[in-house]
Amino acid sequence: MPSMADDPKQIDAPQPPITPVRSALSGPPTACDNTDSMVCERCGEAMYRMHAVWRCPACRFKTDCCGW
Protein backbone atom coordinates (compact mmCIF):
# COMPACT_ATOMS: atom_id res chain seq x y z
CA MET A 1 0.00 0.00 0.00
CA PRO A 2 1.51 3.37 -0.97
CA SER A 3 2.05 5.92 1.75
CA MET A 4 0.12 9.20 1.73
CA ALA A 5 1.67 12.65 1.92
CA ASP A 6 1.53 14.39 5.28
CA ASP A 7 0.33 17.71 3.85
CA PRO A 8 -2.44 17.86 1.23
CA LYS A 9 -1.70 19.76 -1.97
CA GLN A 10 -2.90 23.34 -2.04
CA ILE A 11 -4.94 24.13 -5.14
CA ASP A 12 -4.69 27.77 -6.09
CA ALA A 13 -7.58 27.80 -8.54
CA PRO A 14 -9.57 31.05 -8.62
CA GLN A 15 -12.90 30.78 -6.85
CA PRO A 16 -16.01 32.22 -8.52
CA PRO A 17 -17.62 35.09 -6.62
CA ILE A 18 -20.41 34.03 -4.28
CA THR A 19 -23.74 35.61 -5.05
CA PRO A 20 -25.66 36.56 -1.89
CA VAL A 21 -29.03 34.89 -1.41
CA ARG A 22 -31.99 37.24 -1.68
CA SER A 23 -35.35 36.44 -0.18
CA ALA A 24 -38.47 37.04 -2.24
CA LEU A 25 -39.99 38.63 0.88
CA SER A 26 -37.32 41.33 1.14
CA GLY A 27 -38.10 43.05 -2.16
CA PRO A 28 -40.74 45.66 -2.88
CA PRO A 29 -44.30 44.42 -3.37
CA THR A 30 -45.20 43.49 -6.93
CA ALA A 31 -48.44 43.91 -8.84
CA CYS A 32 -49.50 40.33 -8.07
CA ASP A 33 -49.15 40.70 -4.28
CA ASN A 34 -52.47 40.65 -2.44
CA THR A 35 -52.01 43.66 -0.17
CA ASP A 36 -55.72 44.32 0.36
CA SER A 37 -56.78 44.65 3.97
CA MET A 38 -60.10 43.80 5.55
CA VAL A 39 -61.81 45.01 8.70
CA CYS A 40 -63.59 42.56 10.98
CA GLU A 41 -67.38 42.68 10.73
CA ARG A 42 -67.76 41.93 14.45
CA CYS A 43 -65.20 44.06 16.24
CA GLY A 44 -63.63 46.37 13.62
CA GLU A 45 -60.09 45.03 14.13
CA ALA A 46 -57.75 44.59 11.13
CA MET A 47 -57.94 41.02 9.83
CA TYR A 48 -55.17 38.89 8.33
CA ARG A 49 -55.36 36.48 5.42
CA MET A 50 -54.74 32.78 6.00
CA HIS A 51 -55.11 30.50 2.99
CA ALA A 52 -58.53 31.31 1.49
CA VAL A 53 -60.12 33.06 4.49
CA TRP A 54 -59.72 36.26 6.50
CA ARG A 55 -59.21 35.85 10.26
CA CYS A 56 -59.53 38.35 13.10
CA PRO A 57 -56.81 38.15 15.76
CA ALA A 58 -59.03 39.89 18.34
CA CYS A 59 -62.37 38.03 18.27
CA ARG A 60 -61.31 35.02 16.14
CA PHE A 61 -64.03 35.69 13.53
CA LYS A 62 -63.36 33.94 10.20
CA THR A 63 -64.85 34.49 6.75
CA ASP A 64 -66.01 31.72 4.44
CA CYS A 65 -63.53 30.59 1.82
CA CYS A 66 -65.71 31.56 -1.14
CA GLY A 67 -67.60 34.50 0.31
CA TRP A 68 -70.96 32.74 -0.17
C-alpha positions as CSV (number, residue, x, y, z in Angstrom):
1,M,0.0,0.0,0.0
2,P,1.5,3.4,-1.0
3,S,2.0,5.9,1.8
4,M,0.1,9.2,1.7
5,A,1.7,12.6,1.9
6,D,1.5,14.4,5.3
7,D,0.3,17.7,3.9
8,P,-2.4,17.9,1.2
9,K,-1.7,19.8,-2.0
10,Q,-2.9,23.3,-2.0
11,I,-4.9,24.1,-5.1
12,D,-4.7,27.8,-6.1
13,A,-7.6,27.8,-8.5
14,P,-9.6,31.0,-8.6
15,Q,-12.9,30.8,-6.8
16,P,-16.0,32.2,-8.5
17,P,-17.6,35.1,-6.6
18,I,-20.4,34.0,-4.3
19,T,-23.7,35.6,-5.0
20,P,-25.7,36.6,-1.9
21,V,-29.0,34.9,-1.4
22,R,-32.0,37.2,-1.7
23,S,-35.3,36.4,-0.2
24,A,-38.5,37.0,-2.2
25,L,-40.0,38.6,0.9
26,S,-37.3,41.3,1.1
27,G,-38.1,43.0,-2.2
28,P,-40.7,45.7,-2.9
29,P,-44.3,44.4,-3.4
30,T,-45.2,43.5,-6.9
31,A,-48.4,43.9,-8.8
32,C,-49.5,40.3,-8.1
33,D,-49.2,40.7,-4.3
34,N,-52.5,40.7,-2.4
35,T,-52.0,43.7,-0.2
36,D,-55.7,44.3,0.4
37,S,-56.8,44.6,4.0
38,M,-60.1,43.8,5.5
39,V,-61.8,45.0,8.7
40,C,-63.6,42.6,11.0
41,E,-67.4,42.7,10.7
42,R,-67.8,41.9,14.4
43,C,-65.2,44.1,16.2
44,G,-63.6,46.4,13.6
45,E,-60.1,45.0,14.1
46,A,-57.8,44.6,11.1
47,M,-57.9,41.0,9.8
48,Y,-55.2,38.9,8.3
49,R,-55.4,36.5,5.4
50,M,-54.7,32.8,6.0
51,H,-55.1,30.5,3.0
52,A,-58.5,31.3,1.5
53,V,-60.1,33.1,4.5
54,W,-59.7,36.3,6.5
55,R,-59.2,35.8,10.3
56,C,-59.5,38.3,13.1
57,P,-56.8,38.1,15.8
58,A,-59.0,39.9,18.3
59,C,-62.4,38.0,18.3
60,R,-61.3,35.0,16.1
61,F,-64.0,35.7,13.5
62,K,-63.4,33.9,10.2
63,T,-64.9,34.5,6.7
64,D,-66.0,31.7,4.4
65,C,-63.5,30.6,1.8
66,C,-65.7,31.6,-1.1
67,G,-67.6,34.5,0.3
68,W,-71.0,32.7,-0.2
